[in-house]
Amino acid sequence: MEALVAPDETTTLRVLREIRPDLVEPYLRMLPAARAGVLRRLWGALWREGIVDPRQLGSPPRHLYDAAPAEVIAGGVAYTHPARLLEALRPAGHADRLARELDNSVANLALALATAPAQGAAHDLVSLEQSVVDGHPLHPCCRTRIGMSTADVLAYAPEHHPTVRLRIVEVDPARWHTNGVPRPPLLPVHPWQLDRALATGLVRDTGRDLPAAPLMSLRTLAPHDTPGEHLKTAVEVQMTSAVRTLSAAAVHNGPLASDLVAALAARTTGLRVLRETTTATVLDDHGDPQRTLGAVWRQAPPPDAFVVPLAVLPHRPDLLTPTFFGHLVRLMLPPLFALLRDGVALEAHGQNTLVELRDGRPTTIWYRDLGGLHVHRPRLDRAGLPMPPLIGALPTDDEDELRTKLFAAALSTVLTELVHALGAEHATAAWDTVAATLRATVTDPDDRKACFADTWPLKATTAMRLADDPLHDLWCHIPNPLR
């Protein structure tokens, strides 16, 4: 990967003057908002993750989603730019790397805000997903695209509403490795990845294109001609915390995890799984799968249904009302905790979890992207289901690790953001609804105790970016609003 391709504000502005002069004025106008958005995420992370001495930061945030001060004072100097604040604080670890990522995040966020249409009443899934312009709600690297130029971001990022022409390459059948439903040795490759794929010598260009629309995850797309299917591709670009290739574990686990989660979901009411029907990769001369040459074919939600990713809801006050929130909580939490009881913790964050609406009321939860879940063999045994031969990080024998996966995504991130979006006047009633639903539906005593503990876990994404191994999960804890 071209790791140093990380345009900052100045580089982005120079490129816009050359290729998109119409965006120069809106980009400059949105830079202060972008700096503030990333500063808010960084300031909160510095506090809750214990990255620096809190005496350097002034008063703590009162809430996970509180706005940062207009300026943060460090060493007697006022900072409004997150990267400059980080450089002044000099935290331990890879601060230079993180500062470069913050610069890139600010530039790309300003670019996203500059081209964002007014919030409308979009009902199709692609438009809804592309309406989320500000990225991860808590990660200060919310809009990093390390490896992509400004022109690449405009051409491929979902917030810019492009049509992306995936290229079909041919693979020698002896090198073609798939799981799930068999497919011919034809691999869809993201156009940003195409030259890198061809340079391996392991695939051949057919010259055929597959037009598609990028979803909230840039490397996952909805092909124009197959509305019942989505495609996840391998792209050697760092977005938020990881380079978005496809590991051997992801290729191996996808259909197996789909079968397991679908079997458990069938025992519940209101939860459906978008299966990963086929996964594929290319083998090198040693028989090793290439994580830069892979794809996942995944079921899409029904094309005639109104399905909304949870990440969209904070930006849609026409949908997210106190009554809607109550219906959503009572629909979503029982099946998630039923699966947890039986041994599967879903990483139910706002991008992976969608809700289907009928007449404005939540009716079905759809879950997708099975690479981040955890599976616990003893609990599966008690539920009477065999443990599939999963590999990598999915299996765990640690019940705390199992709970953390669900709690950090569904409770600490999604529900906390939704309650904040409802407004302070509705917060107490909203959390009362969450508490009552958990008391009524969580039957495992250890899971119930964790629901009402003093704190909930949350991924320490900024500490991870400073660490030597940024892919090793680190956790912090936030006060439990139910207490």
PyMOL commands that set and color helices and strands:
alter all, ss='L'
color gray80, all
select helices_A, chain A and resi 9-19+21-48+54-56+82-89+95-115+125-130+150-156+158-160+173-175+191-199+248-265+310-315+322-342+370-372+377-383+399-422+424-441+445-451+461-466
alter helices_A, ss='H'
color red, helices_A
select strands_A, chain A and resi 72-74+77-79+164-171+176-180+186-189+203-214+220-223+229-233+238-239+242-243+271-273+276-283+289-299+306-309+344-345+353-358+361-367+374-376+395-396+455-459+475-479
alter strands_A, ss='S'
color yellow, strands_A
deselect
rebuild
show_as cartoon
